[in-house]
Amino acid sequence: MRNLIESQVIQILDKVQILPHLSRKKFFTALLLGVIESRKVQFSELAISIPLDVKTSSIERRIQAFFKDVEFDYAKVCLLLVCFLPKGKLRLSIDRTEWD
């Protein structure tokens, strides 16, 4: 089931063109599914829910390197995330930590 979801998310990433390389699309997909599965955004917690055959500390370093090296077009990221939201009225909640 996870493989099916991963392939569908990668197809969506191909259409939105957020990331140029397939390996980065696959890792970004694993990150997204990890956030959904773990319901956490701390890299150490997220690394646990990414299914790779390496140590959790290695996955955590890979997450750090991913965000250090990749530049996002946040307008495209926003459009991508809106695609996953349910239709209709939504309530937005913003954490006040450094949102300037």
C-alpha positions in Angstrom: 0.0 0.0 0.0 2.8 2.4 0.9 4.5 1.8 -2.5 1.2 2.7 -4.3 0.9 5.9 -2.3 4.6 6.8 -2.9 4.2 6.3 -6.7 1.1 8.5 -6.8 2.9 11.3 -4.8 5.9 11.1 -7.1 3.5 11.5 -10.1 2.1 14.6 -8.4 5.6 15.9 -7.8 6.3 15.4 -11.5 3.4 17.6 -12.4 4.1 20.4 -9.9 7.9 20.3 -10.6 9.0 21.1 -7.1 12.1 18.9 -7.2 14.2 18.1 -10.4 15.7 14.7 -9.5 13.9 11.4 -9.0 16.0 10.5 -5.9 15.0 13.7 -4.2 11.4 13.2 -5.1 11.5 9.8 -3.5 13.1 11.1 -0.4 10.7 14.0 -0.2 7.8 11.5 -0.6 9.2 9.4 2.3 9.4 12.6 4.4 5.8 13.5 3.7 4.6 10.0 4.5 6.8 10.0 7.6 5.2 13.2 8.9 1.7 11.8 8.3 2.6 8.5 10.0 4.5 9.9 13.0 2.5 13.1 13.3 5.7 14.8 14.3 8.2 17.1 12.5 11.3 16.7 14.7 14.0 15.1 12.5 14.8 12.5 15.1 11.2 11.4 15.3 10.7 11.6 11.6 13.8 9.4 10.9 12.2 6.6 12.8 9.2 6.4 10.4 11.2 6.5 7.2 11.6 2.9 6.0 15.3 2.7 5.0 17.8 0.0 5.8 20.2 2.3 7.6 20.6 3.6 11.1 18.1 6.2 12.3 21.0 8.7 12.9 22.0 8.3 9.2 18.4 9.1 8.1 18.4 12.1 10.4 21.6 13.4 8.8 20.1 12.8 5.4 17.0 14.9 6.3 19.3 17.7 7.5 21.3 17.6 4.3 18.1 17.5 2.2 16.8 20.7 3.7 20.3 22.3 3.6 20.8 21.6 -0.2 17.3 21.8 -1.6 15.7 25.2 -2.4 11.9 25.1 -2.7 9.6 27.3 -4.7 7.2 27.8 -1.7 4.4 28.9 -4.0 4.5 25.5 -5.7 4.8 23.7 -2.4 1.7 25.6 -1.2 -0.2 24.6 -4.3 0.8 21.0 -3.8 -0.3 20.9 -0.2 -3.7 22.5 -1.0 -4.3 19.6 -3.4 -4.4 17.3 -0.4 -6.8 19.4 1.7 -10.5 18.5 1.7 -12.8 20.7 -0.2 -14.9 23.3 1.6 -14.2 25.6 4.5 -10.9 25.2 6.4 -9.6 26.6 9.7 -6.0 27.7 9.6 -4.0 27.5 12.8 -0.6 29.2 12.9 2.1 28.6 15.5 3.5 32.0 16.6 7.1 30.7 16.7 9.2 32.7 14.2 6.5 33.2 11.6 7.6 36.6 10.5 
